[in-house]
Amino acid sequence: MNFQIERVSDKSGARAGKISTDHGEIPTPIFMPVGTAGSVKALTQEQLEQDVKAKIILGNTYHLYLRPGIEVLENAGGLHRFMNWKRPILTDSGGYQVFSLAGTRKIHEDGVTFQSHIDGSRHLFTPEKVMDIQRSIGADIIMAFDECPPFPSEHAYAQESMRLTHRWLNRCIRRFDETQGLYGYRQHLFPIVQGGTYKDLRIESCQYIASKEAMGNAIGGLSVGEPEAMMYELCGLCCDNLPVARPRYLMGVGTPWNILECISLGVDMFDCVMPTRNGRNAMLFTSKGVINIDNKKWEKDFSPIDDGISFNMSQNYSKAYLRHLVKSKEILGLTIASIQNLAFYLWLVGEARTHILQGDFESWKNEIVARIRTRL
């Protein structure tokens, strides 16, 4: 993998670059649609490629391990072939999903014992096993196994959790280095910064992660309930203490305006379930502002869903038609809303990239944030 920085803003940390992988090139900053179980909900891979214009998608180790299972994925030749996706894939290690199973999991030095949300069966994730699973899945970028502390956490807990994550990272690296990819292309391991909401721990974690000289680095444990201003402060702190020459991935963030603010801090990669989850619940993100398409005000609005973005789905269907589909609980409504939101997110990071390269990112960001946050 190679990361080339093309331009850094003169007025902020915003940067435009390109990540090269064996499955293709990724322009940055980039947003990754979440395909948790090998599918971005309600969309085909063709729609992801042609309408959304996704360059890379995200899968999840926990969910893919439970279903369809590693044997099926290996027999298929890896997740790319299984789901017919020819572009890059990143897999989350499953650490956040295990964290969310607070009532049915036990964290210990060796790893995490947890119960499946599907059938209640018990499983053990160790750093070594998570590396093996991600080798079998075959993503281009794979994540180290980490513990994500809840918000709020006491300093002592956040510190021990961070150091456990660091010890697990060492084991992940050893296992990764002693194994090979299964499908004839290269995989790359990203460590994850933790440390809760404590600046001293975040700096310590960044320095530890940086010392591993990985091909890229992730910032975890944010957007888990902390105030927005705190998220920005800690994200900026992490960017200031992570290697400049490696891509920075902020995990699980967030709203369109969150993404623009974090781009200005120096983040290159993002993922979040918000565009698809909110779309399935009638909330649309558009270039003019946020729409609750369920509202009666759209019942006779025959204008395009979003006339500020030039792609067929937003131009070919009206707000009134989409509202009708949503009210009628038609599956097509979920698809159109999800494509709109994802296409908007990809359009937004693409515009951010263009304005970074042009040298006017900050003025553009300040103008567009006010607009896209507006409730229509």
LUMLO-568019 format. One record per residue (C-alpha): residue in three letters; x, z, y. Coordinates in pm, 1 decimal. Example, Ala and Ser with C-alpha at 12.3 -4.5 7.8 and 13.67 -1.06 7.14 Angstrom:
2
+-----+----------+----------+----------+
| res |        x |        z |        y |
+-----+----------+----------+----------+
| ALA |   1230.0 |    780.0 |   -450.0 |
| SER |   1367.0 |    714.0 |   -106.0 |
+-----+----------+----------+----------+
***
This chain:
376
+-----+----------+----------+----------+
| res |        x |        z |        y |
+-----+----------+----------+----------+
| MET |      0.0 |      0.0 |      0.0 |
| ASN |    115.3 |    -78.8 |    349.3 |
| PHE |    -14.5 |     46.3 |    684.8 |
| GLN |     65.1 |   -148.6 |    999.0 |
| ILE |    -22.4 |     -8.7 |   1341.6 |
| GLU |   -105.1 |   -293.7 |   1577.2 |
| ARG |   -175.4 |   -102.4 |   1896.5 |
| VAL |   -214.2 |    256.2 |   2018.2 |
| SER |   -425.4 |    329.4 |   2324.8 |
| ASP |   -237.7 |    423.4 |   2641.5 |
| LYS |   -500.4 |    686.0 |   2728.9 |
| SER |   -580.5 |    850.8 |   2394.5 |
| GLY |   -472.9 |    865.4 |   2032.0 |
| ALA |   -694.8 |    571.7 |   1933.0 |
| ARG |   -513.0 |    311.4 |   1726.5 |
| ALA |   -586.2 |    -19.6 |   1558.2 |
| GLY |   -411.1 |   -115.1 |   1237.8 |
| LYS |   -432.2 |   -273.1 |    894.5 |
| ILE |   -409.8 |   -119.1 |    547.8 |
| SER |   -301.9 |   -358.6 |    274.7 |
| THR |   -399.2 |   -288.9 |    -87.5 |
| ASP |   -397.3 |   -493.7 |   -406.2 |
| HIS |   -771.7 |   -553.4 |   -359.2 |
| GLY |   -743.0 |   -673.4 |     -2.3 |
| GLU |   -679.6 |   -582.6 |    358.4 |
| ILE |   -867.1 |   -311.7 |    549.8 |
| PRO |   -875.9 |   -334.0 |    930.9 |
| THR |   -871.9 |      7.3 |   1098.0 |
| PRO |  -1045.2 |    203.6 |   1229.5 |
| ILE |  -1284.1 |    160.9 |    936.8 |
| PHE |  -1601.8 |    315.5 |    801.9 |
| MET |  -1650.8 |    333.2 |    424.0 |
| PRO |  -2007.0 |    318.8 |    287.5 |
| VAL |  -2064.2 |    589.7 |     26.1 |
| GLY |  -2134.7 |    455.0 |   -322.1 |
| THR |  -2133.5 |    791.6 |   -494.8 |
| ALA |  -2221.2 |    683.7 |   -847.7 |
| GLY |  -2097.8 |    325.4 |   -828.7 |
| SER |  -2381.0 |    211.3 |   -603.4 |
| VAL |  -2457.1 |    234.0 |   -232.6 |
| LYS |  -2819.4 |    343.1 |   -258.6 |
| ALA |  -3080.0 |     64.2 |   -223.4 |
| LEU |  -2818.2 |   -210.7 |   -168.9 |
| THR |  -2662.9 |   -476.7 |   -386.8 |
| GLN |  -2290.2 |   -544.1 |   -373.5 |
| GLU |  -2370.3 |   -886.4 |   -226.6 |
| GLN |  -2559.2 |   -721.2 |     60.3 |
| LEU |  -2267.5 |   -483.5 |    116.3 |
| GLU |  -2029.9 |   -776.0 |    142.9 |
| GLN |  -2242.1 |  -1028.7 |    330.7 |
| ASP |  -2475.1 |   -823.3 |    551.7 |
| VAL |  -2293.4 |   -493.8 |    598.9 |
| LYS |  -1948.3 |   -659.1 |    585.9 |
| ALA |  -1796.5 |   -355.1 |    415.6 |
| LYS |  -1420.9 |   -378.7 |    359.7 |
| ILE |  -1389.5 |    -70.7 |    137.6 |
| ILE |  -1641.4 |    161.9 |    -27.2 |
| LEU |  -1624.8 |    515.3 |   -161.7 |
| GLY |  -1704.7 |    644.2 |   -511.8 |
| ASN |  -1710.8 |    999.9 |   -639.7 |
| THR |  -1511.4 |   1141.6 |   -929.0 |
| TYR |  -1759.2 |   1419.1 |  -1011.5 |
| HIS |  -2061.1 |   1191.2 |  -1037.9 |
| LEU |  -1885.6 |    903.4 |  -1216.4 |
| TYR |  -1728.7 |   1145.2 |  -1463.4 |
| LEU |  -2070.9 |   1282.7 |  -1557.3 |
| ARG |  -2245.2 |    945.3 |  -1560.2 |
| PRO |  -2173.1 |    679.1 |  -1681.3 |
| GLY |  -1865.7 |    863.8 |  -1810.1 |
| ILE |  -1500.1 |    776.5 |  -1844.6 |
| GLU |  -1533.2 |    592.8 |  -2176.6 |
| VAL |  -1782.7 |    347.3 |  -2030.1 |
| LEU |  -1569.2 |    289.9 |  -1720.0 |
| GLU |  -1254.7 |    227.7 |  -1922.6 |
| ASN |  -1436.3 |    -10.8 |  -2157.3 |
| ALA |  -1567.8 |   -197.5 |  -1854.1 |
| GLY |  -1215.8 |   -234.5 |  -1713.9 |
| GLY |  -1257.4 |     14.8 |  -1430.3 |
| LEU |  -1512.1 |     67.7 |  -1155.5 |
| HIS |  -1433.6 |   -259.0 |   -973.8 |
| ARG |  -1535.4 |   -466.9 |  -1274.8 |
| PHE |  -1816.7 |   -232.9 |  -1379.3 |
| MET |  -1995.7 |   -269.0 |  -1045.7 |
| ASN |  -1866.5 |   -618.3 |   -958.1 |
| TRP |  -1689.6 |   -514.8 |   -637.5 |
| LYS |  -1373.2 |   -709.4 |   -559.2 |
| ARG |  -1264.0 |   -521.8 |   -246.6 |
| PRO |  -1087.0 |   -183.6 |   -221.3 |
| ILE |  -1242.5 |    143.6 |   -341.9 |
| LEU |  -1155.7 |    502.8 |   -252.7 |
| THR |  -1259.8 |    790.8 |   -477.9 |
| ASP |  -1323.0 |   1144.3 |   -357.1 |
| SER |  -1180.1 |   1393.3 |   -606.9 |
| GLY |  -1508.5 |   1578.4 |   -656.4 |
| GLY |  -1379.4 |   1889.2 |   -481.5 |
| TYR |  -1660.4 |   1889.6 |   -226.7 |
| GLN |  -1928.9 |   1837.0 |   -493.4 |
| VAL |  -1791.5 |   2126.4 |   -698.6 |
| PHE |  -1782.9 |   2335.4 |   -379.0 |
| SER |  -2152.4 |   2259.8 |   -324.9 |
| LEU |  -2236.2 |   2398.4 |   -672.2 |
| ALA |  -2171.2 |   2750.6 |   -543.6 |
| GLY |  -2411.0 |   2919.0 |   -784.9 |
| THR |  -2281.5 |   2754.2 |  -1101.4 |
| ARG |  -1904.6 |   2718.8 |  -1057.8 |
| LYS |  -1604.2 |   2946.6 |  -1088.1 |
| ILE |  -1275.1 |   2879.3 |   -907.9 |
| HIS |   -951.0 |   2997.7 |  -1068.2 |
| GLU |   -583.4 |   2906.5 |  -1061.9 |
| ASP |   -612.3 |   2649.7 |  -1337.2 |
| GLY |   -904.3 |   2467.2 |  -1175.4 |
| VAL |  -1281.7 |   2492.7 |  -1148.1 |
| THR |  -1535.0 |   2556.9 |  -1422.6 |
| PHE |  -1878.8 |   2423.3 |  -1333.3 |
| GLN |  -2215.2 |   2325.6 |  -1474.8 |
| SER |  -2342.3 |   1969.5 |  -1461.5 |
| HIS |  -2634.4 |   1920.6 |  -1225.1 |
| ILE |  -2771.2 |   1671.0 |  -1480.2 |
| ASP |  -2799.5 |   1874.0 |  -1799.7 |
| GLY |  -2637.2 |   2212.6 |  -1735.5 |
| SER |  -2339.3 |   2139.3 |  -1961.0 |
| ARG |  -2016.4 |   2318.8 |  -1869.9 |
| HIS |  -1698.6 |   2137.0 |  -1763.0 |
| LEU |  -1350.4 |   2215.7 |  -1637.0 |
| PHE |  -1181.3 |   2021.5 |  -1358.9 |
| THR |   -807.5 |   2082.2 |  -1328.2 |
| PRO |   -579.0 |   1889.1 |  -1092.4 |
| GLU |   -439.1 |   1705.5 |  -1393.4 |
| LYS |   -781.4 |   1613.7 |  -1528.9 |
| VAL |   -897.5 |   1490.9 |  -1188.9 |
| MET |   -593.7 |   1261.0 |  -1171.3 |
| ASP |   -667.1 |   1129.2 |  -1521.3 |
| ILE |  -1031.9 |   1067.2 |  -1434.0 |
| GLN |   -936.4 |    878.3 |  -1118.4 |
| ARG |   -686.2 |    671.4 |  -1315.9 |
| SER |   -975.5 |    576.2 |  -1545.1 |
| ILE |  -1208.6 |    497.8 |  -1254.1 |
| GLY |   -935.4 |    281.5 |  -1104.4 |
| ALA |   -987.8 |    321.2 |   -729.1 |
| ASP |   -718.5 |    186.1 |   -497.5 |
| ILE |   -699.2 |    516.7 |   -307.6 |
| ILE |   -753.4 |    843.7 |   -490.9 |
| MET |   -777.4 |   1196.4 |   -354.6 |
| ALA |   -598.7 |   1513.4 |   -455.2 |
| PHE |   -813.5 |   1795.0 |   -596.8 |
| ASP |   -883.4 |   2056.9 |   -333.2 |
| GLU |  -1099.5 |   2355.9 |   -257.0 |
| CYS |  -1324.3 |   2319.0 |     46.2 |
| PRO |  -1392.5 |   2667.1 |    192.1 |
| PRO |  -1739.0 |   2726.8 |    338.7 |
| PHE |  -1810.2 |   2777.9 |    706.5 |
| PRO |  -1768.0 |   3043.9 |    819.8 |
| SER |  -1480.7 |   3190.6 |    614.7 |
| GLU |  -1259.3 |   3487.7 |    685.5 |
| HIS |   -897.3 |   3404.1 |    766.5 |
| ALA |   -771.9 |   3565.0 |    443.4 |
| TYR |  -1008.1 |   3358.0 |    229.7 |
| ALA |   -931.3 |   3033.9 |    415.4 |
| GLN |   -558.5 |   3102.9 |    377.5 |
| GLU |   -573.2 |   3167.0 |      4.3 |
| SER |   -800.6 |   2866.4 |    -43.5 |
| MET |   -556.3 |   2644.8 |    148.7 |
| ARG |   -259.4 |   2766.3 |    -54.0 |
| LEU |   -449.4 |   2711.2 |   -377.3 |
| THR |   -518.3 |   2355.6 |   -256.9 |
| HIS |   -144.0 |   2314.5 |   -192.9 |
| ARG |    -55.6 |   2438.7 |   -540.7 |
| TRP |   -312.3 |   2205.4 |   -689.0 |
| LEU |   -164.4 |   1922.9 |   -480.9 |
| ASN |    176.3 |   1975.7 |   -642.2 |
| ARG |     15.8 |   1948.4 |   -983.8 |
| CYS |   -176.6 |   1636.1 |   -878.5 |
| ILE |    144.1 |   1470.6 |   -760.1 |
| ARG |    326.4 |   1555.1 |  -1083.8 |
| ARG |     45.0 |   1416.1 |  -1296.0 |
| PHE |      8.7 |   1108.3 |  -1077.7 |
| ASP |    382.6 |   1037.3 |  -1095.9 |
| GLU |    397.1 |   1071.5 |  -1474.7 |
| THR |    101.8 |    837.1 |  -1540.7 |
| GLN |     30.7 |    471.8 |  -1477.2 |
| GLY |   -271.4 |    280.4 |  -1353.8 |
| LEU |   -476.5 |    126.5 |  -1633.5 |
| TYR |   -585.8 |   -204.2 |  -1486.9 |
| GLY |   -278.9 |   -381.8 |  -1352.3 |
| TYR |   -293.0 |   -285.9 |   -985.0 |
| ARG |   -149.5 |      0.3 |   -781.6 |
| GLN |   -324.9 |    323.9 |   -691.1 |
| HIS |   -226.1 |    555.7 |   -406.5 |
| LEU |   -275.8 |    931.8 |   -380.4 |
| PHE |   -384.5 |   1099.1 |    -55.5 |
| PRO |   -341.6 |   1477.7 |    -10.0 |
| ILE |   -613.3 |   1671.3 |    176.9 |
| VAL |   -556.1 |   1908.0 |    468.6 |
| GLN |   -754.2 |   2232.4 |    452.1 |
| GLY |   -739.0 |   2563.1 |    640.3 |
| GLY |  -1093.8 |   2625.8 |    752.8 |
| THR |  -1141.6 |   2668.4 |   1127.5 |
| TYR |   -808.8 |   2844.4 |   1187.5 |
| LYS |   -549.5 |   2657.3 |   1393.2 |
| ASP |   -248.5 |   2828.9 |   1235.8 |
| LEU |   -370.0 |   2738.0 |    887.1 |
| ARG |   -447.7 |   2380.2 |    985.6 |
| ILE |    -97.8 |   2336.8 |   1126.7 |
| GLU |     56.9 |   2493.6 |    816.1 |
| SER |   -148.7 |   2267.0 |    589.7 |
| CYS |    -63.9 |   1953.4 |    788.6 |
| GLN |    305.4 |   2033.9 |    772.0 |
| TYR |    288.0 |   2097.3 |    398.1 |
| ILE |     93.4 |   1777.4 |    333.6 |
| ALA |    327.0 |   1576.1 |    558.4 |
| SER |    626.9 |   1696.3 |    357.4 |
| LYS |    489.1 |   1512.8 |     51.5 |
| GLU |    534.6 |   1175.1 |    225.8 |
| ALA |    217.2 |   1030.2 |     74.2 |
| MET |     93.9 |    682.3 |    160.5 |
| GLY |   -193.4 |    835.8 |    359.5 |
| ASN |   -343.7 |   1174.4 |    439.6 |
| ALA |   -696.2 |   1313.2 |    454.1 |
| ILE |   -849.0 |   1582.5 |    672.8 |
| GLY |  -1102.9 |   1785.1 |    474.7 |
| GLY |  -1323.5 |   2084.0 |    535.8 |
| LEU |  -1476.5 |   1966.7 |    864.2 |
| SER |  -1838.7 |   1876.3 |    938.9 |
| VAL |  -1950.3 |   2158.6 |    708.4 |
| GLY |  -2147.6 |   2347.8 |    972.6 |
| GLU |  -1893.7 |   2425.7 |   1244.9 |
| PRO |  -1980.8 |   2339.6 |   1608.1 |
| GLU |  -1908.0 |   1983.1 |   1714.2 |
| ALA |  -1653.9 |   2089.4 |   1976.8 |
| MET |  -1464.3 |   2290.2 |   1714.9 |
| MET |  -1459.0 |   1990.9 |   1482.0 |
| TYR |  -1305.1 |   1774.4 |   1754.5 |
| GLU |  -1047.3 |   2039.4 |   1843.2 |
| LEU |   -936.2 |   2084.9 |   1482.3 |
| CYS |   -939.7 |   1712.1 |   1411.5 |
| GLY |   -715.6 |   1650.3 |   1714.4 |
| LEU |   -484.4 |   1929.4 |   1604.5 |
| CYS |   -452.6 |   1775.1 |   1258.9 |
| CYS |   -383.6 |   1428.4 |   1398.4 |
| ASP |   -110.3 |   1576.4 |   1618.2 |
| ASN |     56.1 |   1728.5 |   1310.2 |
| LEU |     19.9 |   1448.9 |   1055.1 |
| PRO |    260.7 |   1154.4 |   1020.8 |
| VAL |    205.6 |    881.6 |   1277.6 |
| ALA |    299.2 |    601.2 |   1039.4 |
| ARG |     37.2 |    684.7 |    774.3 |
| PRO |   -340.3 |    633.8 |    786.1 |
| ARG |   -550.5 |    942.0 |    859.3 |
| TYR |   -882.8 |    980.2 |    681.8 |
| LEU |  -1144.5 |   1224.7 |    814.5 |
| MET |  -1371.7 |   1308.5 |    523.2 |
| GLY |  -1750.2 |   1320.8 |    554.4 |
| VAL |  -1785.4 |   1255.8 |    929.4 |
| GLY |  -2033.6 |   1176.1 |   1075.0 |
| THR |  -2264.2 |   1049.3 |   1350.9 |
| PRO |  -2167.6 |    728.3 |   1534.8 |
| TRP |  -2056.9 |    931.5 |   1838.3 |
| ASN |  -1858.8 |   1170.2 |   1614.0 |
| ILE |  -1673.3 |    871.4 |   1477.9 |
| LEU |  -1589.5 |    730.4 |   1821.1 |
| GLU |  -1463.1 |   1066.8 |   1946.4 |
| CYS |  -1246.7 |   1111.4 |   1637.0 |
| ILE |  -1110.8 |    757.0 |   1667.8 |
| SER |   -993.3 |    859.4 |   2014.6 |
| LEU |   -810.3 |   1153.1 |   1852.2 |
| GLY |   -620.3 |    926.1 |   1612.6 |
| VAL |   -834.1 |    899.6 |   1295.9 |
| ASP |   -829.6 |    569.2 |   1107.1 |
| MET |  -1077.4 |    607.9 |    818.8 |
| PHE |  -1425.2 |    759.1 |    787.5 |
| ASP |  -1704.7 |    801.1 |    535.1 |
| CYS |  -2046.1 |    966.1 |    553.3 |
| VAL |  -2381.3 |    950.8 |    373.3 |
| MET |  -2563.8 |    969.3 |    708.0 |
| PRO |  -2634.0 |    597.4 |    763.8 |
| THR |  -2796.9 |    548.2 |    422.9 |
| ARG |  -2957.3 |    892.6 |    389.4 |
| ASN |  -3104.1 |    882.2 |    740.0 |
| GLY |  -3211.8 |    522.5 |    692.4 |
| ARG |  -3409.2 |    619.7 |    382.7 |
| ASN |  -3580.3 |    880.6 |    600.5 |
| ALA |  -3684.2 |    638.8 |    876.2 |
| MET |  -3400.0 |    707.1 |   1124.5 |
| LEU |  -3227.6 |    394.6 |   1249.4 |
| PHE |  -2899.0 |    375.5 |   1438.5 |
| THR |  -2893.1 |     76.4 |   1671.9 |
| SER |  -2682.2 |    -63.4 |   1952.9 |
| LYS |  -2949.1 |     53.8 |   2199.6 |
| GLY |  -3003.1 |    404.8 |   2062.0 |
| VAL |  -3163.1 |    603.2 |   1779.6 |
| ILE |  -3507.1 |    502.8 |   1649.4 |
| ASN |  -3752.2 |    697.3 |   1435.2 |
| ILE |  -3921.2 |    392.6 |   1289.2 |
| ASP |  -4199.2 |    610.1 |   1150.7 |
| ASN |  -4335.2 |    667.5 |   1503.7 |
| LYS |  -4659.1 |    492.7 |   1599.6 |
| LYS |  -4494.5 |    346.9 |   1910.7 |
| TRP |  -4332.1 |     80.5 |   1691.0 |
| GLU |  -4654.5 |    -23.3 |   1517.3 |
| LYS |  -4700.8 |   -336.4 |   1733.1 |
| ASP |  -4341.1 |   -390.1 |   1842.7 |
| PHE |  -4252.7 |   -733.4 |   1707.8 |
| SER |  -3904.5 |   -743.9 |   1860.1 |
| PRO |  -3601.4 |   -756.2 |   1626.9 |
| ILE |  -3483.6 |   -428.7 |   1475.3 |
| ASP |  -3157.9 |   -452.1 |   1671.7 |
| ASP |  -3101.4 |   -749.1 |   1899.4 |
| GLY |  -2758.1 |   -617.7 |   1997.2 |
| ILE |  -2605.4 |   -688.4 |   1655.8 |
| SER |  -2588.4 |  -1041.9 |   1524.3 |
| PHE |  -2666.8 |  -1026.2 |   1154.7 |
| ASN |  -2966.3 |  -1163.6 |    966.4 |
| MET |  -3130.5 |   -840.6 |    854.8 |
| SER |  -3163.9 |   -699.5 |   1206.1 |
| GLN |  -3268.0 |  -1036.0 |   1355.1 |
| ASN |  -3508.0 |  -1157.5 |   1085.8 |
| TYR |  -3734.6 |   -853.3 |   1071.1 |
| SER |  -3927.7 |   -675.6 |   1343.6 |
| LYS |  -3962.6 |   -307.2 |   1411.9 |
| ALA |  -4333.3 |   -335.2 |   1336.0 |
| TYR |  -4267.7 |   -489.5 |    994.3 |
| LEU |  -4007.7 |   -229.4 |    902.1 |
| ARG |  -4243.5 |     47.5 |   1012.4 |
| HIS |  -4514.9 |   -104.1 |    792.1 |
| LEU |  -4277.9 |   -106.0 |    492.8 |
| VAL |  -4174.0 |    254.4 |    552.6 |
| LYS |  -4534.0 |    375.8 |    595.7 |
| SER |  -4633.6 |    185.2 |    281.2 |
| LYS |  -4337.8 |    335.6 |     90.0 |
| GLU |  -4215.4 |     -9.7 |     -3.8 |
| ILE |  -3863.9 |    -14.9 |   -149.8 |
| LEU |  -3771.8 |   -307.3 |     75.2 |
| GLY |  -3807.2 |    -73.4 |    372.7 |
| LEU |  -3531.9 |    150.6 |    235.3 |
| THR |  -3306.9 |   -150.4 |    184.9 |
| ILE |  -3357.7 |   -294.8 |    533.7 |
| ALA |  -3310.5 |     45.2 |    701.3 |
| SER |  -2994.2 |    117.6 |    500.8 |
| ILE |  -2844.2 |   -223.0 |    576.1 |
| GLN |  -2924.9 |   -182.9 |    945.7 |
| ASN |  -2751.2 |    153.7 |    966.2 |
| LEU |  -2446.0 |     54.1 |    765.3 |
| ALA |  -2409.6 |   -277.0 |    949.9 |
| PHE |  -2431.8 |    -84.7 |   1276.2 |
| TYR |  -2156.4 |    156.6 |   1167.3 |
| LEU |  -1929.8 |   -131.2 |   1062.3 |
| TRP |  -2009.9 |   -316.4 |   1384.1 |
| LEU |  -1927.2 |     -2.5 |   1583.2 |
| VAL |  -1582.8 |     54.8 |   1430.4 |
| GLY |  -1516.3 |   -317.7 |   1460.7 |
| GLU |  -1598.6 |   -302.9 |   1831.1 |
| ALA |  -1378.5 |      6.1 |   1866.7 |
| ARG |  -1093.2 |   -185.7 |   1707.4 |
| THR |  -1146.4 |   -481.8 |   1941.4 |
| HIS |  -1141.2 |   -258.7 |   2249.9 |
| ILE |   -831.1 |    -71.8 |   2132.5 |
| LEU |   -653.8 |   -405.4 |   2098.8 |
| GLN |   -782.8 |   -514.0 |   2441.3 |
| GLY |   -666.1 |   -188.0 |   2600.3 |
| ASP |  -1002.9 |    -68.4 |   2733.8 |
| PHE |  -1121.4 |    155.0 |   2448.5 |
| GLU |  -1182.5 |    472.1 |   2652.9 |
| SER |  -1401.4 |    313.0 |   2919.8 |
| TRP |  -1596.9 |    123.9 |   2652.6 |
| LYS |  -1638.1 |    441.2 |   2443.3 |
| ASN |  -1769.9 |    646.6 |   2732.2 |
| GLU |  -2023.6 |    379.0 |   2814.5 |
| ILE |  -2147.3 |    313.1 |   2462.0 |
| VAL |  -2166.0 |    677.7 |   2348.8 |
| ALA |  -2422.6 |    751.0 |   2618.5 |
| ARG |  -2626.4 |    454.0 |   2503.5 |
| ILE |  -2619.4 |    497.0 |   2126.2 |
| ARG |  -2708.5 |    868.5 |   2151.7 |
| THR |  -3029.9 |    784.5 |   2338.7 |
| ARG |  -3353.4 |    856.3 |   2150.5 |
| LEU |  -3571.7 |    549.6 |   2186.2 |
+-----+----------+----------+----------+
***
